[in-house]
Amino acid sequence: MSVALVTGASSGIGAATAIAFAEAGWEVMAAGRNEGRLEEVADVSERIAIWSGELTESEECDELVADTIDEFGLIDCLVNSAGILLRGDAITTSDDEWRDTLTINLDVPFYLSRAAMPHLQKSRGSIVNVSSNWGLQAGANAVAYCASKGALIMLTKAMALDCAADGVRINAVCPGGVDTPMLAAGAELADKEPEEFLAEIAEFSPNGRIATPEEIAGLALFLASDAASHITGTAIPIDGGLSA
Ligand SMILES: NC(=O)c1ccc[n+]([C@@H]2O[C@H](COP(=O)([O-])OP(=O)(O)OC[C@H]3O[C@@H](n4cnc5c(N)ncnc54)[C@H](O)[C@@H]3O)[C@@H](O)[C@H]2O)c1
């Protein structure tokens, strides 16, 4: 039996990842904030258990890992997909916006990784952090988001070095635009019609389209699998060629 703990699993990439792992035969703890939506995700497969709650403090992260161990007895993969996008430059970003963004996009993956590490050492498992192409190259008017996603990539690499000898692999995926509620909310923040906004993002991409959440989930599943047994400390763009 292989067990994955997936955050942000009530929507978007996290939901698609929980389902992809379950369909590949993994047992999954799907963690999210919206219980109703989590139940819809769990309806897809009997292999999916749900954990509902806000993740901000290390205590909540410790509790989520402990509950996953109570449910399944082991963890083979942690997928950190929960995240938020707040727009603003260095002048307009408030203390609260900066703190909230860094908390969910960086602190929570760190707290969960730390709590899960003893279990990952036992299983010789892996972590997949959902960063962003904006963690590799900056985007306009998103200083806190870009800083958090860049730092998440460096956390990935630093932890990968420390954990390689124990057989624990840690990688980051760096999507460009993905068709999820976060991108829809981006249209609102940019004060644009959703269709117009999505078309603009698709146009930026060399392959002319936005990714599906399932495509990101597929990369996470590959990175968690034995087929990726020699891959650690990487930040892999999945962006239709944008970063090329
Ligand atoms: N959609 C994109 O274009 C895109 C591009 C690059 C990277 N990403 C990254 O992908 C990840 C998933 O985003 P998505 O696109 O699926 O959007 P999404 O909004 O559907 O998913 C984010 C999830 O994180 C959860 N979340 C946020 N704050 C939380 C908290 N404090 N505690 C618990 N859960 C919390 C939300 O409830 C939501 O379910 C994010 O880290 C995001 O930065 C998305």
The ligand as a MOL file (V3000), in Angstrom:
LIG
                    3D

  0  0  0     0  0            999 V3000
M  V30 BEGIN CTAB
M  V30 COUNTS 44 48 0 0 0
M  V30 BEGIN ATOM
M  V30 1 N -3.7580 27.9360 -11.3430 0
M  V30 2 C -2.5890 28.3570 -11.7750 0
M  V30 3 O -2.5150 28.9800 -12.8440 0
M  V30 4 C -1.3300 28.0710 -11.0010 0
M  V30 5 C -0.0960 28.3210 -11.6090 0
M  V30 6 C 1.0790 28.0570 -10.9180 0
M  V30 7 C 1.0170 27.5440 -9.6320 0
M  V30 8 N -0.1890 27.3220 -9.0540 0 CHG=1
M  V30 9 C -0.1740 26.7890 -7.6790 0
M  V30 10 O -0.9370 25.6160 -7.6310 0
M  V30 11 C -1.3970 25.4050 -6.2920 0
M  V30 12 C -2.8510 25.0160 -6.3400 0
M  V30 13 O -3.6070 26.1070 -6.8190 0
M  V30 14 P -4.8640 25.9250 -7.7840 0
M  V30 15 O -4.5320 26.5610 -9.0540 0
M  V30 16 O -5.2980 24.5150 -7.7550 0 CHG=-1
M  V30 17 O -5.9200 26.9050 -7.0860 0
M  V30 18 P -7.0920 26.6190 -6.0590 0
M  V30 19 O -7.4380 27.9540 -5.5050 0
M  V30 20 O -8.1240 25.8000 -6.7080 0
M  V30 21 O -6.3770 25.7190 -4.9510 0
M  V30 22 C -5.7250 26.2300 -3.8170 0
M  V30 23 C -6.2520 25.4770 -2.6170 0
M  V30 24 O -5.4960 25.8750 -1.4710 0
M  V30 25 C -6.3900 25.9310 -0.3840 0
M  V30 26 N -5.8990 26.8120 0.6650 0
M  V30 27 C -5.5460 28.1070 0.5580 0
M  V30 28 N -5.2040 28.5910 1.7590 0
M  V30 29 C -5.3280 27.5600 2.6370 0
M  V30 30 C -5.1200 27.4190 4.0400 0
M  V30 31 N -4.7030 28.4290 4.8080 0
M  V30 32 N -5.3540 26.2090 4.6080 0
M  V30 33 C -5.7640 25.1740 3.8840 0
M  V30 34 N -5.9730 25.2380 2.5500 0
M  V30 35 C -5.7560 26.4200 1.9500 0
M  V30 36 C -7.6740 26.5000 -0.9980 0
M  V30 37 O -8.7950 26.2270 -0.1770 0
M  V30 38 C -7.7280 25.7800 -2.3310 0
M  V30 39 O -8.4420 24.5630 -2.2480 0
M  V30 40 C -1.1390 26.7090 -5.5400 0
M  V30 41 O -0.0380 26.5450 -4.6820 0
M  V30 42 C -0.8270 27.6850 -6.6510 0
M  V30 43 O 0.0170 28.7310 -6.2270 0
M  V30 44 C -1.3630 27.5490 -9.6940 0
M  V30 END ATOM
M  V30 BEGIN BOND
M  V30 1 1 1 2
M  V30 2 2 2 3
M  V30 3 1 2 4
M  V30 4 1 4 5
M  V30 5 2 4 44
M  V30 6 2 5 6
M  V30 7 1 6 7
M  V30 8 2 7 8
M  V30 9 1 8 9
M  V30 10 1 8 44
M  V30 11 1 9 10
M  V30 12 1 9 42
M  V30 13 1 10 11
M  V30 14 1 11 12
M  V30 15 1 11 40
M  V30 16 1 12 13
M  V30 17 1 13 14
M  V30 18 2 14 15
M  V30 19 1 14 16
M  V30 20 1 14 17
M  V30 21 1 17 18
M  V30 22 2 18 19
M  V30 23 1 18 20
M  V30 24 1 18 21
M  V30 25 1 21 22
M  V30 26 1 22 23
M  V30 27 1 23 24
M  V30 28 1 23 38
M  V30 29 1 24 25
M  V30 30 1 25 26
M  V30 31 1 25 36
M  V30 32 1 26 27
M  V30 33 1 26 35
M  V30 34 2 27 28
M  V30 35 1 28 29
M  V30 36 1 29 30
M  V30 37 2 29 35
M  V30 38 1 30 31
M  V30 39 2 30 32
M  V30 40 1 32 33
M  V30 41 2 33 34
M  V30 42 1 34 35
M  V30 43 1 36 37
M  V30 44 1 36 38
M  V30 45 1 38 39
M  V30 46 1 40 41
M  V30 47 1 40 42
M  V30 48 1 42 43
M  V30 END BOND
M  V30 END CTAB
M  END
